Amino acid sequence: MKSASVRAALRFTSFGSGKSHLPDDACKDAFRLFWWVPRNKGINLGDEISPLVLSHVSGRKVVRGSPKDCDGIAIGSVFNPAMADRRKRTGPLFVWGSGTGKPMPCAMRQMSVTISALRGPLTAGQIEGCPDVPFGDPGLFVREIWPGPPPPPRGPSEPGSA
């Protein structure tokens, strides 16, 4: 039996690009996922693993979409009500485990959004009329992709530890 988080991920990816999630067509159309990329070209781990985790859990190809044309958002503090404004979207924004980086009160009635999961109750509390959804960060699935133990921490004198 699949966990609630996996069921939420499958539900999440079933809507992107207008396709239903069936095993035979799961990879035909790419899911356009938005994730944040730092302006300094650095790396933000949560955002970098977002497409990998979503592709792993859903079995679907994932490509980067812009905030305006993406099918959905997942790992990271990328939930912004402006992305889901019903006046600007052609289809709903699908949310799987995202949170907000700062308070952004909003109302469900003003958004075109389908929420499969949110990062936690603080994010849910900012959304007036928020449905009862599971909480959790999809980044927890990274252990299924990289099952080995984490590397030991580098000491201050080792190269690359800065």
C-alpha positions in Angstrom: 0.0 0.0 0.0 1.3 3.4 -0.9 1.9 6.0 1.8 -0.2 9.1 1.9 2.7 11.1 0.7 3.2 9.0 -2.4 -0.5 9.1 -3.1 -0.4 12.9 -2.8 2.6 13.0 -5.2 0.8 10.8 -7.8 -2.3 13.0 -7.5 -0.1 16.1 -7.8 1.6 15.0 -11.1 -1.6 13.6 -12.6 -2.9 17.1 -13.4 0.1 18.8 -15.0 -0.2 19.3 -18.8 -3.8 18.1 -18.7 -2.9 14.3 -18.5 -4.2 11.8 -16.1 -1.6 9.7 -14.3 -1.8 6.3 -15.8 1.2 3.9 -15.9 1.2 3.9 -19.8 1.3 7.6 -20.2 3.1 8.7 -17.1 6.2 9.9 -19.0 4.7 11.1 -22.3 4.3 14.7 -21.2 6.8 16.5 -19.0 5.5 18.1 -15.8 6.6 21.7 -15.6 7.8 22.3 -12.1 8.9 25.6 -10.7 11.9 25.6 -8.3 13.9 28.6 -7.1 17.4 29.2 -8.4 19.6 31.6 -6.5 20.6 34.7 -8.5 24.3 34.1 -7.7 24.1 30.7 -9.4 24.6 29.0 -6.1 22.8 25.9 -5.0 19.8 25.6 -2.7 19.6 21.9 -1.9 15.8 21.7 -1.4 15.1 23.4 -4.7 17.8 21.4 -6.5 16.3 18.0 -5.4 12.7 19.0 -6.1 12.6 17.8 -9.8 14.6 14.6 -8.9 12.3 13.6 -6.1 9.1 14.4 -8.0 10.3 12.4 -11.0 11.4 9.5 -8.8 8.1 9.3 -6.9 5.8 9.9 -10.0 7.7 8.2 -12.7 7.2 11.2 -14.9 9.7 13.5 -16.7 10.0 16.8 -14.9 11.3 20.0 -16.5 11.7 23.5 -15.1 8.8 25.9 -15.7 8.6 29.6 -15.0 6.4 30.9 -12.1 3.8 32.0 -14.7 3.6 28.8 -16.8 4.5 26.0 -14.4 2.1 23.1 -13.6 3.1 23.0 -10.0 5.6 23.5 -7.1 7.0 21.1 -4.6 10.0 21.3 -2.3 11.1 24.6 -0.9 9.7 27.9 0.2 8.3 28.6 -3.2 4.6 28.9 -2.5 3.5 32.4 -3.4 -0.2 33.2 -3.7 0.6 35.6 -6.7 1.6 32.5 -8.7 -1.8 31.0 -8.2 -3.9 34.1 -8.9 -6.9 32.9 -10.7 -7.0 36.0 -12.9 -3.5 35.1 -14.4 -3.5 31.3 -14.7 -4.9 29.2 -17.5 -5.0 26.1 -15.2 -4.6 25.4 -11.5 -1.3 25.5 -9.8 -0.6 22.2 -8.1 1.1 22.3 -4.7 2.9 19.3 -3.1 4.6 20.0 0.2 5.6 23.6 -0.5 5.8 26.3 2.1 6.2 30.1 2.3 9.4 31.8 3.1 7.6 34.7 4.8 4.0 35.4 5.8 1.8 35.7 2.8 -1.9 35.7 3.9 -4.2 34.8 1.0 -7.6 33.2 0.4 -8.4 30.0 -1.6 -11.2 31.9 -3.4 -8.7 34.2 -5.0 -6.4 31.3 -6.3 -6.6 28.7 -9.0 -4.8 26.0 -7.0 -5.0 22.4 -6.1 -3.2 21.5 -2.9 -2.1 17.9 -2.4 0.1 18.7 0.7 1.7 21.7 2.4 4.9 21.8 4.3 3.2 22.5 7.6 0.5 24.1 9.6 2.1 27.6 9.5 1.7 27.7 5.7 -1.9 26.3 5.9 -2.7 28.9 8.5 -2.0 31.7 6.1 -4.5 30.4 3.5 -8.1 31.4 4.3 -10.3 28.5 3.5 -7.4 26.0 3.2 -8.6 22.5 2.7 -7.6 19.8 5.1 -4.4 18.5 3.5 -1.5 16.4 4.7 1.6 18.1 5.9 5.2 17.2 5.1 8.2 18.0 3.0 8.6 15.8 -0.1 12.4 16.2 0.4 12.1 13.2 2.8 11.9 11.0 -0.3 15.5 11.8 -1.1 16.5 8.7 0.9 14.9 6.6 -1.8 17.1 8.2 -4.4 20.4 8.3 -2.4 19.9 5.4 0.1 23.5 5.4 1.5 24.6 7.1 4.6 25.3 10.8 4.4 28.9 11.8 3.9 30.8 12.7 7.1 31.0 16.5 7.8 34.1 18.1 6.5 36.5 19.7 9.0 37.5 23.4 8.7 40.9 22.5 7.3 39.7 20.3 4.5 39.5 21.7 0.9 36.0 22.8 -0.1 34.7 23.1 3.4 34.2 26.8 3.3 
